Amino acid sequence: MNLKNVVGPTLSFILILLATTGIAQQVATPPVKQAPPTKLLFEKVYLHTDRDYYSANDDVWFKAYLVDAQTNQLVNSSNNLHVELLTPQGQVFDNEVVYLKNGTGTGDFKLTDSIPAGNYRLRAYTNWQLNFGSSFIFEKNLIVYNRKVNERPITINASGKKLPVIPPALKQNGGPVIRFFPEGGSMVENVAGLVAFKAEDPSGKTVAVKGNLVSSTGDTLSRFESVSQGMGSFVFIPEPNKTYTVKGVFNGKRPFSAQLPAALPKGYVLHVSNADSAHLRITISTNEATMAENPDKEVTFMARHAGVRFLNSPIKFVFLQINATVPKNKFPAGISSVTIYDKQLKPQCERLVYVPDSTSAKAIIIKTDKKQYNSREKVTVSINTAAATEPVRANLSMAVVDANAIPVSEGDIASYLMLQSEVKGPIEHPEVYFDQNNPNRFKQLDLLLMTQGWRDFVWRRLADDGIRITQPVENGFTVSGSLRQKFANKPIPNANVSLTVKGEVISQQYMAKTDNAGKYVFNSIPIVGSKEVTLASFDNKKKKLGWLQLDSLNGSQPPVTAIPEYTGDPEQEAVFEKTAANNWGARVKLSDTVKLHEVKIKANNYYQLMDQTTTKFGYPDFKYDITSKYYSYNSLRDFLLHEVPGARSNDQDSVVFKGVRFDPNRNADKSVWIEPRMIVNGREDADDVNNGMYLNLPMDAINKVLVRHVLGSTLMAANNNGDMRTGSGGDVFLIFLDIKPTAFDKVEYNTIDTHLEGYYQARTFYKPLYDGKSDLKTIDNRTTIHWEPNIITNGLGEATVSFYNADPKTKVRLVVEGVTDKGVPVSGMVSYVVK
């Protein structure tokens, strides 16, 4: 059929007016979920690292930026940033808490000489961000190369502690696939629509594709070919009672055939394009069948940015198509969603659009005082963050690396805040969409938003999932626990609890009161580094009171999945090995690293308890030699819950394991939580209710721990009717403790001595001073030549940084990233040569 294009100058005027002045009259709005309070803050975090490629024994340097997710301006909402280095299997290899001041903080990780090669991940998040699932958690891949160690799986972390076992990532099989994404959501019969596509292999890597669109009657309607990273698009008009097939080849050689999604008999089609450099053209099309059911011929146009609505207007069809022009300067910079609702206020189609920041192209200028230098010569860098019309203050960081050894990083702070954090999932080479030298960047970005954005837009997922606030903002460290009576598990309310943080010169003390449940909590305690702390409980007359309990100091982490196994890049590894060759001799031997020792306890097939004989049944023993590396756990209870697989805590604050027990009422086994039996220094202790006496022992009072899963003796028991039943003894869990003779000497039940790990104390990057008098005899083969994490431009938007080159004669790459005080993420790169 012939479509009639109707240019709507009246509609264009309405949209321009609404964008300029807001909605002057009351209009119907879609029934969306209750919006969060206007003061609810969404945080994004970004880590700028000195590079993405490392070898064993290197340092990972990073600067953290915390911004308002809706404005990209630095915020001081959270002071605690949790940063983790994850293994390829998804284990936490190392972690630290970085202090954020005015939205920025610095940190570093030391890669051990024994770290296995692999594809690691750097992950960062605030406690507040966990309220929104994984939506705002930052992740970045880091490649680690180690010519000595490639063992799998990784079994110990950076501190030598045993890591939990996580199943490896599943290997993806099969060939490439192509997926189709009708613009706006669906195709509609007899309505011209644009269909975007994306072709990927099983690992998510994009592949080139080309082919033909063929109807069920054998007509070839369109030919297409990917134009950017496996993506492209084509236009056609689906007809009733016809199906459509795409036939083509992947990478020019592998044939495929795929079916297009079926067109709807009724509905709307949305198309967004650039009318010119300053305006967006929005086209809404439909068919006669749809208009017959919509006598008012009215739909609602809505636009949102970062979950906030900024355009909302009812509009009417004159014929079967509406064309509207909207100024881009009425859209916030970044990604917005455009949605069309029908008369019943049901969403019919949606489209993501990107509007660039008009100042970002001129936001940062980087210059070196020379283009060519000698080894160890001083380099002076001038940075200017002047915008198009006025200087802009900015908070920046700078990395200088050997460009011949380190590849260019994929992505930067601009591509992350403006794109990667909005559209989740892997994005290949995100930096190309913000490269000022790429003339097709906006067309390529539009294809990305029509494909990957079609299925995963972070603000839409938040609206779908709803928001439930359970995690508080962290502005320090929290210490909590409870106070109970010594010989009865009853809480003691309204008691005093003190927390003393010991310092080298002066100690700080904090006070709290227990509530009706005997609970106490200290919030926002400022602790830097590792500190010894003492908690004590007493009444209003300063007399010792009760049995003080401490909650676990090991906070829970968000879930993480394994990533595909790293297969290596031989060419890059050869280059990297050459640049690092002079450093291997000075590295610590693998045998010098901390290793986990096992307790040597003879495994008997039977063990006699007070009431039954138990039998080993092939379950593995968990054995531990307790050394200082376990003293960070505040009690045996805390140790068992974090180190022993399957251990859980119940309502009585005891440790339990999941097992099977005979149920005489059902005359069958059932799954239950089972408290373990304590065997202390070779003797079973059945008098300690809930094992509290031993579970509260500090770890430095224990020599060895063994946890054993065995089977109990045959059991006879009466059911509720008094009938005797016979069944298996079920599962029994034994905890063998070897404790020190002084474990219970002078126990102060109202006192707990432990230590807390506070904010990480970031190291300072080594900056040699080649002034002709020092450091002249040393060999300097630095791969990261300079790291400057804290650069603040002055009122004129200017800053200057100086450093000295290393020895290698090479090409050097300098990268500056950061955020202006206007919330504009900026990034720039320059290079020079060392002869």
Secondary structure, DSSP 8 states (H G I E B T S, - for coil): ------B-HHHHHHHHHHHHH---S------------TT---EEEEEEES-SEEETT-EEEEEEEEEETTT--B--S--EEEEEEE-TTS-EEEEEEEE-BTTEEEEEEE--TT---EEEEEEEE-TGGGGGTTTT-EEEEEEEE-SS---SS--B-TTS-B-----------S--EEEEEETTS--BTTS-EEEEEEEE-TTS-B--EEEEEEETTS-EEEEEE--BTTEEEEEE---TT--EEEEEEETTTEEEEEE----BSS-EEEEEEEEETTEEEEEEEE-HHHHHT-TT-EEEEEEEETTEEEEEEEEE-SSSEEEEEEEGGGS-SEEEEEEEE-TT--EEEEEEEEE--TTGGGS-EEEES-SEE-TT-EEEEEEE---SSS---EEEEEEEEETTTS---S--HHHIIIIITTB-S--SSGGGGG-TT-TTHHHHHHHHHHHHHHH-BHHHHHHHH-----S---SSEEEEEEEE-SSS--B--S-EEEEEE--SS--EEEEEE--TTSEEEEEEE--BSEEEEEEEEE-TTS-B-SEEEE--SS---------------HHHHHHHHHHHGGGGGGS--GGGS-----------SEEE-SS-EEEE-S---EEEE--GGGTTSSSHHHHHHHHSTT-EE-TTS-EEEEEEEEETTTTEEEEEEE--EEEETTEE---SGGGHHHHTS-GGGEEEEEEEEEE---EEEE-TTS-EEEE---EEEEEEEEE-TTTTTT--TTEEEEEEE-B-----------SSSSS-SS----SEEEEEEEEE--TTSEEEEEEE--SS-SEEEEEEEEEETTS-EEEEEEEEEE-
